[in-house]
Amino acid sequence: MGLFQSVILRTIKRSLKGLNGEKVPFIAGHKLLYTCNLRCQMCPFWRRPDEALLTVDEERKMMDSLADFGVSYMGFEGGEPFLRRDLPEILRESHDRFFTSVVSNGWMLKDRFREVRDYIDHLFVSIDGIGEVHDRLRGVEGSFEKARQGIAVASSEIPVSLSSTITSENTDQVDMIVAFAEEMNVSVSFQIAYNYSTAEKKSPSQSNLKGAITKLLDLKKNGAPILESKEFFESVINSWYNWIGWKCKPWLTLNIDPKGRVVLPCYVLNEYAGSLKVWEIDLPKVWNSVNWEQYETCNKCALSCYLEPSLFNWGDFGMVKEHVIDNVVSYLRG
């Protein structure tokens, strides 16, 4: 069975479970480690010491549990995933089960890409500004050029997107980041910096953020290669500026920490702290014991892994075309 058919079957399985009222995540995100070779100002994770990391066998058991639950999409991040020597083995296991993505800062990408290229369906490379702005936010000189070189190598063989965090220091560069994506012939995804308690407070001011989001919405409407939907940007503007909230469905996304523990209720509210190992619990029972309704009106973050799935509506043809039909056509052509 091919990857595409497998993803479709898992999606159908998940939908059938949902008919019985069961909450089933579609997306899983897993931090392979906290350790990183960069020092991003807005990130709390590299500041955390790693415990003993999961073995490949433990990663495999975790993935089996997720696949049995109905997860279709697996995203790996860090820290910096490429610091793990066993990354190719882990990604191979994931690629056998899920649509697989990786988020990297790009520093080691040029040297290690060919080890993993056959096991990644989509690669995200962090770009938070152009040149010196990116280097300053990332805390290491030369990180922009390293990422650029890695993007050039990887994008010739697999789908690549820039992953950009909007902060107080780069709101005036969002259009330049989009232009850089176009220059590199890749797409770009935008997140908004969240002020974690153990990181530098880099969330943009309300006025500067609104200008940046409005600019990105206009660029999206004009065909810029931005992954987020028009509805994503409109929902952020409506929620944070017009007091019109969106209904969050955090149960659609399941996050797992470097020890294989489930993060509840979501990525940001408890700042990525887990307690129960995925393969040691009755995952559907634990997941469905959470009172998810209490988080529906949160609207504290604008992470696309929560906002985009929450907005998706099978009755909206434009949304179905952008997120499903166009992606299927692209997959089949590839």
Protein Blocks (a to p, Z undefined) as FASTA:
>chain_A
ZZklmmmmmmmmmmmmmmnopacdfbdcddfbfbdcbdcfklcklmpccdddddfklmmm
mmmmmmmnopabdcddedjfklpmklmmmmmmmmmmmccddddehlmmmmmmmmmmmmcf
bdcdddfbehjlmmmmnopghklmmmmmmmmmmmmmbccdddddddfklmmmmmmmmmmm
mmnopacddddddddfkbccfbdcfklmmmmmmmmmmmmmnopacfbafklmmmmmmmmm
nopacdddfklpccddfkopacdfbfklnoopafbdfklccfklmmmmpcfklmmmnoma
ccfklmmmmmpcfklmklmmmmmmmmmmmmmmZZ
